[in-house]
Amino acid sequence: MKFDLVINLERMDDSLDMREVVSHVTEMVEMADAGGFAIAWAAEHHALEMTIAPGPFQLLAHWAARTSRIRLGTAVVVAPYWHPIKLAGEAALFDLLSGGRLEFGIGRGAYQREFDRMMGGMDQRLGVPMMLEMLPALKQLWLGDYAHEGKYWSFPAATSCPKPLQTPHPPIWVAARDPGTFNAALKDGYNIMTWPMVRPFSELEEYMRRFEDGLAAAGPGIKRPRFMAMRHTGIYAKSGDEAPFVEAIQRQGRQFENLFRGLGPVVNGFPTDPDPSLFTNQAEYAADNLLENLMLGTPDQVIPKLKRYEALGVDHFCFNSAFGLPLKLQKASLKMFIDEVMPAFAEPPSSATATR
């Protein structure tokens, strides 16, 4: 099982200087690069301080200039916000500038609030068919001249300029949770990225069942794509040190639930805490539930949790470090994960190496 990092520019309030946020996030990606992480992922969101990500390719280009090995991905570009020609060109340019390190992740979008502002109030559920129409167009644009007549986009013959360095195109990942998206993505051999949020391990098992069912439906000719699962992750030295991690997730969770369910206003980019009576899932954010379901704990507590993911068939575990945790704790958690957790998942040396 490989390890990925998702890290966002984020502020829970305006007391944190954005220059400090940028410096911190850059250092975290540099640590992941040096520590053996496979991929660092950047999101796309708009007008939200909780996830400051208006230009994922700009942020990835900044990371590419400061790293040498780690692959760099979008998790995710929001299909409805882009024209296929523009997205094909920007992705290809980043792939070229980064030396062929792009992992291309795409999704429908998370919050109706963003669609109300970016797409004139369009129902965000239309993001799935738009994404599925866009993906074949992107692949054709990366190859050469292509004209498109579809439900959501139409354009005369054009091509991506430049072309991506990776041929025929960068690896494609689709954000999926519902069975229909799994089936559509796996039919075309795309990798799957998913997030069980704060729900139990059984939620991840259900996603893996959808993955296996989608593979079976795709037929025997499909090479098995990769499956990635993301979780909030926090590593600390001893039991009793968990309070700031739990409190940060609960605080960010209130903002996330506000956005996800449209429960309250957003003021200057900061989602307000909604009325607790509006929550239908408050138990999911109870401390004992978070400690059980998320990747929180000492190294000795987290390793067995991760072994369950590996045994389930997860190819990439994504370390979600950005949930409003104080910056020093984020760095300490990542360092402990690299030093004390990842060695438990290192590939054993080959027999030839072992006998030298």
LONU-294386 format. One record per residue (C-alpha): residue in three letters; x, y, z. Coordinates in steps of 0.2 Angstrom, whole numbers, plus 5000, padded with zeros to 4 digits. Each point is the difference from the previous one (the first is absolute). Layout:
("ALA"; (X; Y; Z)),
...
This chain:
("MET"; (5000; 5000; 5000)),
("LYS"; (5007; 5017; 4995)),
("PHE"; (4997; 5016; 5010)),
("ASP"; (4994; 5017; 4993)),
("LEU"; (4998; 5017; 5008)),
("VAL"; (4985; 5012; 4997)),
("ILE"; (5004; 5017; 5007)),
("ASN"; (4990; 5016; 4998)),
("LEU"; (5004; 5018; 5002)),
("GLU"; (4987; 5003; 5014)),
("ARG"; (4995; 5012; 5014)),
("MET"; (4987; 4998; 5013)),
("ASP"; (5000; 5019; 5004)),
("ASP"; (5010; 5015; 4994)),
("SER"; (5012; 5000; 5014)),
("LEU"; (5013; 4989; 4989)),
("ASP"; (5010; 5010; 4987)),
("MET"; (4998; 4992; 4983)),
("ARG"; (5019; 5001; 4997)),
("GLU"; (5002; 4989; 5015)),
("VAL"; (4987; 4988; 4993)),
("VAL"; (5009; 4999; 4983)),
("SER"; (5017; 4997; 5008)),
("HIS"; (4993; 4986; 5012)),
("VAL"; (4991; 4991; 4986)),
("THR"; (5016; 5001; 4989)),
("GLU"; (5010; 4992; 5014)),
("MET"; (4988; 4987; 5003)),
("VAL"; (5001; 4994; 4981)),
("GLU"; (5019; 5001; 5001)),
("MET"; (4999; 4989; 5015)),
("ALA"; (4989; 4988; 4991)),
("ASP"; (5012; 5000; 4985)),
("ALA"; (5015; 4996; 5011)),
("GLY"; (4990; 4987; 5010)),
("GLY"; (4995; 4989; 4986)),
("PHE"; (4982; 5005; 4997)),
("ALA"; (4993; 4995; 4983)),
("ILE"; (4989; 5015; 4996)),
("ALA"; (4996; 5017; 5007)),
("TRP"; (4982; 5006; 4995)),
("ALA"; (4993; 5017; 4998)),
("ALA"; (4981; 5004; 5000)),
("GLU"; (4990; 5013; 4991)),
("HIS"; (4988; 5011; 5009)),
("HIS"; (4994; 5018; 4999)),
("ALA"; (4996; 5014; 5012)),
("LEU"; (5003; 4989; 5015)),
("GLU"; (5014; 5003; 5013)),
("MET"; (4998; 4982; 5007)),
("THR"; (5007; 4994; 4983)),
("ILE"; (5009; 5014; 4991)),
("ALA"; (5003; 4992; 4983)),
("PRO"; (4994; 5011; 4985)),
("GLY"; (5014; 4994; 4989)),
("PRO"; (5006; 4982; 5003)),
("PHE"; (5013; 5000; 4986)),
("GLN"; (5008; 5016; 5006)),
("LEU"; (5002; 4992; 5017)),
("LEU"; (5006; 4983; 4993)),
("ALA"; (5013; 5010; 4989)),
("HIS"; (5006; 5008; 5016)),
("TRP"; (5002; 4983; 5008)),
("ALA"; (5009; 4993; 4985)),
("ALA"; (5013; 5014; 5001)),
("ARG"; (5004; 4995; 5018)),
("THR"; (5000; 4981; 4998)),
("SER"; (5009; 4987; 4989)),
("ARG"; (4991; 4983; 5002)),
("ILE"; (4982; 5001; 5006)),
("ARG"; (4986; 4999; 4988)),
("LEU"; (4988; 5014; 5000)),
("GLY"; (4981; 4999; 4998)),
("THR"; (4984; 5009; 4999)),
("ALA"; (4987; 4994; 5013)),
("VAL"; (4990; 5006; 4991)),
("VAL"; (4997; 5012; 4986)),
("VAL"; (4982; 5003; 4999)),
("ALA"; (4994; 4996; 4983)),
("PRO"; (4986; 5012; 4998)),
("TYR"; (5011; 5015; 5004)),
("TRP"; (5011; 4996; 4984)),
("HIS"; (4999; 5000; 4982)),
("PRO"; (5008; 4984; 4993)),
("ILE"; (5013; 5009; 4989)),
("LYS"; (5006; 5011; 5014)),
("LEU"; (5001; 4986; 5012)),
("ALA"; (5009; 4989; 4988)),
("GLY"; (5013; 5014; 4997)),
("GLU"; (5003; 5004; 5018)),
("ALA"; (5001; 4982; 5005)),
("ALA"; (5012; 4997; 4986)),
("LEU"; (5011; 5015; 5004)),
("PHE"; (5002; 4995; 5018)),
("ASP"; (5004; 4982; 4995)),
("LEU"; (5014; 5008; 4988)),
("LEU"; (5007; 5012; 5013)),
("SER"; (5000; 4987; 5014)),
("GLY"; (5010; 4987; 4990)),
("GLY"; (4985; 4988; 4998)),
("ARG"; (4994; 5000; 5018)),
("LEU"; (4981; 5004; 4998)),
("GLU"; (4987; 4988; 5007)),
("PHE"; (4984; 5007; 4993)),
("GLY"; (4985; 4999; 5012)),
("ILE"; (4983; 5006; 4995)),
("GLY"; (4983; 5001; 5009)),
("ARG"; (4983; 5008; 4999)),
("GLY"; (5002; 5013; 5014)),
("ALA"; (4996; 4999; 5019)),
("TYR"; (4989; 5015; 5005)),
("GLN"; (4984; 5007; 4992)),
("ARG"; (5006; 5017; 5007)),
("GLU"; (5014; 5001; 4987)),
("PHE"; (4989; 4995; 4986)),
("ASP"; (4988; 5014; 5005)),
("ARG"; (5015; 5012; 4997)),
("MET"; (5010; 4991; 4987)),
("MET"; (4986; 4993; 4989)),
("GLY"; (4985; 5011; 5002)),
("GLY"; (4991; 4989; 5012)),
("MET"; (5002; 4984; 4990)),
("ASP"; (4996; 4984; 5010)),
("GLN"; (5016; 4992; 5005)),
("ARG"; (4994; 4983; 4996)),
("LEU"; (5002; 5004; 4982)),
("GLY"; (5018; 5000; 5003)),
("VAL"; (5001; 4981; 4998)),
("PRO"; (4994; 4999; 4982)),
("MET"; (5010; 5016; 4996)),
("MET"; (5016; 4991; 5006)),
("LEU"; (4996; 4984; 4991)),
("GLU"; (4997; 5010; 4984)),
("MET"; (5016; 5010; 5002)),
("LEU"; (5012; 4985; 5004)),
("PRO"; (5000; 4993; 4982)),
("ALA"; (5001; 5017; 4993)),
("LEU"; (5016; 5004; 5010)),
("LYS"; (5008; 4984; 4994)),
("GLN"; (4997; 5004; 4982)),
("LEU"; (5006; 5018; 5002)),
("TRP"; (5016; 4993; 5008)),
("LEU"; (5003; 4989; 4984)),
("GLY"; (4996; 5013; 4987)),
("ASP"; (4987; 5010; 4990)),
("TYR"; (4982; 4995; 5007)),
("ALA"; (4983; 5008; 4997)),
("HIS"; (4986; 4997; 5013)),
("GLU"; (4982; 5001; 4999)),
("GLY"; (4992; 4995; 5017)),
("LYS"; (4987; 5005; 5012)),
("TYR"; (5010; 5011; 5011)),
("TRP"; (5014; 5006; 4988)),
("SER"; (5002; 5003; 4981)),
("PHE"; (5015; 5006; 4991)),
("PRO"; (5009; 4999; 4983)),
("ALA"; (5016; 4990; 4997)),
("ALA"; (5013; 5005; 5013)),
("THR"; (5015; 4992; 5009)),
("SER"; (5009; 5001; 5016)),
("CYS"; (5015; 5012; 4999)),
("PRO"; (5011; 4994; 5007)),
("LYS"; (4998; 4981; 5001)),
("PRO"; (5003; 4991; 5016)),
("LEU"; (5017; 4993; 5003)),
("GLN"; (4993; 4983; 5005)),
("THR"; (4993; 4990; 4986)),
("PRO"; (4986; 4998; 4995)),
("HIS"; (4995; 5010; 5015)),
("PRO"; (5003; 5002; 5019)),
("PRO"; (4992; 4988; 5012)),
("ILE"; (4981; 5004; 5002)),
("TRP"; (4992; 4999; 5017)),
("VAL"; (4981; 5002; 5003)),
("ALA"; (4993; 5005; 5016)),
("ALA"; (4986; 4988; 5004)),
("ARG"; (4988; 4994; 5013)),
("ASP"; (4983; 4995; 4992)),
("PRO"; (5000; 4984; 4990)),
("GLY"; (4996; 5008; 4984)),
("THR"; (5015; 5010; 5000)),
("PHE"; (5011; 4985; 5005)),
("ASN"; (4993; 4990; 4985)),
("ALA"; (5002; 5014; 4987)),
("ALA"; (5018; 5004; 5006)),
("LEU"; (5005; 4982; 5001)),
("LYS"; (4993; 4996; 4983)),
("ASP"; (5013; 5011; 4992)),
("GLY"; (5014; 4994; 5012)),
("TYR"; (5002; 5016; 5011)),
("ASN"; (5007; 5000; 5017)),
("ILE"; (4988; 5003; 5015)),
("MET"; (5002; 5012; 5014)),
("THR"; (4988; 5000; 5014)),
("TRP"; (4997; 5007; 5018)),
("PRO"; (4990; 4991; 5013)),
("MET"; (5000; 5017; 5010)),
("VAL"; (4998; 4996; 5018)),
("ARG"; (4990; 4985; 4998)),
("PRO"; (5005; 4982; 5006)),
("PHE"; (5011; 4988; 4991)),
("SER"; (4985; 4991; 4993)),
("GLU"; (4997; 5016; 4989)),
("LEU"; (5017; 4996; 4992)),
("GLU"; (4995; 4982; 4998)),
("GLU"; (4985; 5005; 4991)),
("TYR"; (5010; 5011; 4988)),
("MET"; (5012; 4985; 4997)),
("ARG"; (4985; 4989; 4996)),
("ARG"; (4994; 5013; 4987)),
("PHE"; (5018; 5001; 4993)),
("GLU"; (5000; 4981; 4998)),
("ASP"; (4982; 4999; 4993)),
("GLY"; (5005; 5014; 4987)),
("LEU"; (5015; 4990; 4995)),
("ALA"; (4990; 4984; 4998)),
("ALA"; (4987; 5010; 4989)),
("ALA"; (5014; 5008; 4990)),
("GLY"; (5005; 4982; 4993)),
("PRO"; (5016; 4990; 5000)),
("GLY"; (5010; 5012; 4989)),
("ILE"; (5001; 5014; 5012)),
("LYS"; (5017; 5001; 5009)),
("ARG"; (4997; 5003; 5019)),
("PRO"; (5001; 5019; 5003)),
("ARG"; (5006; 5007; 5017)),
("PHE"; (4989; 5003; 5015)),
("MET"; (5004; 5014; 5012)),
("ALA"; (4991; 5004; 5016)),
("MET"; (5003; 5016; 5010)),
("ARG"; (4998; 5003; 5019)),
("HIS"; (5003; 5014; 5012)),
("THR"; (5017; 4995; 5008)),
("GLY"; (5009; 5005; 5016)),
("ILE"; (5014; 4992; 5008)),
("TYR"; (5006; 5004; 5018)),
("ALA"; (5012; 4993; 5012)),
("LYS"; (4989; 4993; 5014)),
("SER"; (4982; 4997; 5005)),
("GLY"; (4993; 5016; 5008)),
("ASP"; (5007; 5011; 4986)),
("GLU"; (4985; 4998; 4989)),
("ALA"; (4990; 5015; 5006)),
("PRO"; (5006; 5013; 4987)),
("PHE"; (4998; 4988; 4986)),
("VAL"; (4982; 4995; 5005)),
("GLU"; (4995; 5019; 5003)),
("ALA"; (5007; 5005; 4983)),
("ILE"; (4990; 4987; 4991)),
("GLN"; (4984; 5004; 5009)),
("ARG"; (5003; 5019; 4997)),
("GLN"; (5003; 4997; 4981)),
("GLY"; (4986; 4987; 5000)),
("ARG"; (4988; 5014; 5005)),
("GLN"; (5006; 5010; 4985)),
("PHE"; (5000; 4986; 4988)),
("GLU"; (4982; 4994; 5005)),
("ASN"; (4995; 5018; 4998)),
("LEU"; (5006; 5001; 4982)),
("PHE"; (4995; 4982; 4996)),
("ARG"; (4982; 5002; 5006)),
("GLY"; (4998; 5019; 4998)),
("LEU"; (4996; 5002; 5018)),
("GLY"; (5006; 5018; 5003)),
("PRO"; (5009; 5015; 4992)),
("VAL"; (5018; 5003; 4995)),
("VAL"; (5007; 5017; 5005)),
("ASN"; (5016; 5006; 4991)),
("GLY"; (5004; 4982; 4995)),
("PHE"; (4998; 4993; 5017)),
("PRO"; (4985; 4988; 5003)),
("THR"; (4991; 5003; 5016)),
("ASP"; (4996; 4987; 5013)),
("PRO"; (4982; 4994; 4996)),
("ASP"; (4987; 4998; 5013)),
("PRO"; (5004; 4983; 5008)),
("SER"; (4981; 4995; 4999)),
("LEU"; (5002; 5000; 4981)),
("PHE"; (5013; 4986; 5000)),
("THR"; (4993; 4982; 4997)),
("ASN"; (5017; 4992; 5002)),
("GLN"; (5007; 5008; 5016)),
("ALA"; (5005; 4982; 5007)),
("GLU"; (5012; 4999; 4986)),
("TYR"; (5011; 5014; 5007)),
("ALA"; (5000; 4993; 5018)),
("ALA"; (5018; 4998; 5006)),
("ASP"; (4999; 4981; 5002)),
("ASN"; (4993; 4998; 4983)),
("LEU"; (5014; 5011; 4992)),
("LEU"; (5013; 4990; 5009)),
("GLU"; (4993; 4983; 4995)),
("ASN"; (4997; 5005; 4981)),
("LEU"; (5013; 5012; 4995)),
("MET"; (5019; 4997; 4999)),
("LEU"; (5003; 5008; 5017)),
("GLY"; (5012; 4993; 5013)),
("THR"; (5017; 4996; 5005)),
("PRO"; (5011; 4991; 4987)),
("ASP"; (4996; 4983; 5009)),
("GLN"; (4982; 5004; 4999)),
("VAL"; (4999; 5006; 4982)),
("ILE"; (5011; 4986; 4992)),
("PRO"; (4986; 4986; 5003)),
("LYS"; (4987; 5012; 4994)),
("LEU"; (5010; 5002; 4984)),
("LYS"; (5003; 4982; 4998)),
("ARG"; (4981; 4997; 4998)),
("TYR"; (5000; 5012; 4986)),
("GLU"; (5015; 4991; 4992)),
("ALA"; (4991; 4983; 5002)),
("LEU"; (4984; 5007; 4993)),
("GLY"; (5009; 5004; 4984)),
("VAL"; (5003; 5019; 5001)),
("ASP"; (5014; 5004; 4988)),
("HIS"; (5003; 5018; 5007)),
("PHE"; (4996; 5007; 5017)),
("CYS"; (4998; 5019; 5000)),
("PHE"; (5006; 5009; 5015)),
("ASN"; (4988; 5014; 5002)),
("SER"; (5010; 5013; 5011)),
("ALA"; (4989; 5015; 4997)),
("PHE"; (4986; 5001; 5013)),
("GLY"; (5004; 5016; 5009)),
("LEU"; (5014; 4993; 5011)),
("PRO"; (5013; 5012; 5006)),
("LEU"; (5014; 5000; 4988)),
("LYS"; (5013; 4994; 5012)),
("LEU"; (4990; 4985; 5004)),
("GLN"; (4997; 4996; 4982)),
("LYS"; (5019; 5000; 4997)),
("ALA"; (5003; 4989; 5015)),
("SER"; (4986; 4988; 4995)),
("LEU"; (5007; 4998; 4982)),
("LYS"; (5018; 4998; 5007)),
("MET"; (4994; 4986; 5012)),
("PHE"; (4991; 4991; 4986)),
("ILE"; (5015; 5000; 4989)),
("ASP"; (5012; 4995; 5013)),
("GLU"; (4989; 4987; 5010)),
("VAL"; (4985; 4995; 4990)),
("MET"; (5006; 4998; 4982)),
("PRO"; (5015; 4988; 5003)),
("ALA"; (4987; 4987; 5005)),
("PHE"; (4994; 5000; 4982)),
("ALA"; (5017; 5000; 4992)),
("GLU"; (5002; 4987; 4986)),
("PRO"; (5011; 4986; 5006)),
("PRO"; (5017; 5000; 4991)),
("SER"; (5002; 4988; 4986)),
("SER"; (5008; 4983; 5003)),
("ALA"; (5015; 5006; 4990)),
("THR"; (5002; 5016; 5010)),
("ALA"; (4998; 4990; 5016)),
("THR"; (5014; 4988; 4997)),
("ARG"; (5013; 5013; 4996)),
